[in-house]
Amino acid sequence: MEIAVVGTDEFILGFRLAGVRKTYAAETDERLVEQINQVLEDTDVGILVLKGSDMERIPLRLRTTLENSVKPTVIAIGGEEGGLSMRERIKRSVGVDLWK
């Protein structure tokens, strides 16, 4: 399983420096949707990281798909997620509540 990060050049830079290989730059809304769909088709990706504000920019249908996705598990960093908490996402992907 790999981690994929989609966002602006500034957002993905830190992940590149940390060694994440699958980083995708998306400056426009159209490119953001294209890159997310590409990651969703990649069976090697287990976690998709997005900026919280980018979640608001994508169409409702795709956002719903991401919020309900188990593989890859989608993590929105910064801002309001508008969906499940990090605890709920981990519980859904692992199958166990790690906080108990």
Contacts in CASP RR format, 6 or more apart in sequence:
PFRMAT RR
TARGET T0000
AUTHOR 0000-0000-0000
METHOD contacts of the structure
MODEL  1
MEIAVVGTDEFILGFRLAGVRKTYAAETDERLVEQINQVLEDTDVGILVL
KGSDMERIPLRLRTTLENSVKPTVIAIGGEEGGLSMRERIKRSVGVDLWK
1 44 0 8 1.000
1 45 0 8 1.000
1 46 0 8 1.000
1 47 0 8 1.000
2 21 0 8 1.000
2 22 0 8 1.000
2 44 0 8 1.000
2 45 0 8 1.000
2 46 0 8 1.000
2 47 0 8 1.000
3 15 0 8 1.000
3 20 0 8 1.000
3 22 0 8 1.000
3 45 0 8 1.000
3 46 0 8 1.000
3 47 0 8 1.000
3 48 0 8 1.000
3 49 0 8 1.000
4 20 0 8 1.000
4 22 0 8 1.000
4 23 0 8 1.000
4 24 0 8 1.000
4 39 0 8 1.000
4 42 0 8 1.000
4 45 0 8 1.000
4 46 0 8 1.000
4 47 0 8 1.000
4 48 0 8 1.000
4 49 0 8 1.000
4 72 0 8 1.000
5 11 0 8 1.000
5 12 0 8 1.000
5 15 0 8 1.000
5 20 0 8 1.000
5 22 0 8 1.000
5 23 0 8 1.000
5 24 0 8 1.000
5 48 0 8 1.000
5 49 0 8 1.000
5 50 0 8 1.000
6 12 0 8 1.000
6 23 0 8 1.000
6 24 0 8 1.000
6 26 0 8 1.000
6 32 0 8 1.000
6 35 0 8 1.000
6 36 0 8 1.000
6 39 0 8 1.000
6 48 0 8 1.000
6 49 0 8 1.000
6 50 0 8 1.000
6 54 0 8 1.000
7 24 0 8 1.000
7 25 0 8 1.000
7 26 0 8 1.000
7 32 0 8 1.000
7 35 0 8 1.000
7 50 0 8 1.000
7 51 0 8 1.000
7 54 0 8 1.000
8 25 0 8 1.000
8 26 0 8 1.000
8 27 0 8 1.000
8 51 0 8 1.000
9 25 0 8 1.000
9 27 0 8 1.000
11 51 0 8 1.000
11 54 0 8 1.000
12 23 0 8 1.000
12 24 0 8 1.000
12 25 0 8 1.000
15 23 0 8 1.000
15 49 0 8 1.000
16 23 0 8 1.000
22 39 0 8 1.000
22 42 0 8 1.000
22 45 0 8 1.000
24 35 0 8 1.000
24 38 0 8 1.000
24 39 0 8 1.000
25 31 0 8 1.000
25 35 0 8 1.000
26 32 0 8 1.000
26 34 0 8 1.000
26 35 0 8 1.000
26 36 0 8 1.000
26 54 0 8 1.000
29 57 0 8 1.000
29 58 0 8 1.000
32 54 0 8 1.000
32 57 0 8 1.000
32 58 0 8 1.000
33 58 0 8 1.000
33 59 0 8 1.000
33 62 0 8 1.000
36 48 0 8 1.000
36 50 0 8 1.000
36 58 0 8 1.000
36 62 0 8 1.000
36 66 0 8 1.000
37 62 0 8 1.000
39 45 0 8 1.000
39 48 0 8 1.000
39 72 0 8 1.000
40 48 0 8 1.000
40 65 0 8 1.000
40 69 0 8 1.000
40 72 0 8 1.000
45 72 0 8 1.000
46 71 0 8 1.000
46 72 0 8 1.000
46 73 0 8 1.000
47 72 0 8 1.000
47 73 0 8 1.000
47 74 0 8 1.000
47 75 0 8 1.000
48 66 0 8 1.000
48 69 0 8 1.000
48 72 0 8 1.000
48 73 0 8 1.000
48 74 0 8 1.000
48 75 0 8 1.000
49 74 0 8 1.000
49 75 0 8 1.000
49 77 0 8 1.000
50 66 0 8 1.000
50 74 0 8 1.000
50 75 0 8 1.000
50 76 0 8 1.000
50 77 0 8 1.000
51 76 0 8 1.000
51 77 0 8 1.000
51 78 0 8 1.000
52 76 0 8 1.000
52 77 0 8 1.000
52 78 0 8 1.000
52 79 0 8 1.000
52 80 0 8 1.000
52 81 0 8 1.000
53 78 0 8 1.000
53 79 0 8 1.000
54 76 0 8 1.000
55 63 0 8 1.000
55 66 0 8 1.000
55 76 0 8 1.000
55 81 0 8 1.000
55 82 0 8 1.000
58 66 0 8 1.000
66 74 0 8 1.000
67 74 0 8 1.000
67 82 0 8 1.000
67 83 0 8 1.000
67 84 0 8 1.000
70 92 0 8 1.000
70 93 0 8 1.000
71 93 0 8 1.000
73 89 0 8 1.000
73 90 0 8 1.000
73 92 0 8 1.000
73 93 0 8 1.000
74 89 0 8 1.000
75 86 0 8 1.000
75 89 0 8 1.000
84 92 0 8 1.000
87 97 0 8 1.000
87 98 0 8 1.000
87 99 0 8 1.000
90 98 0 8 1.000
91 97 0 8 1.000
91 98 0 8 1.000
END
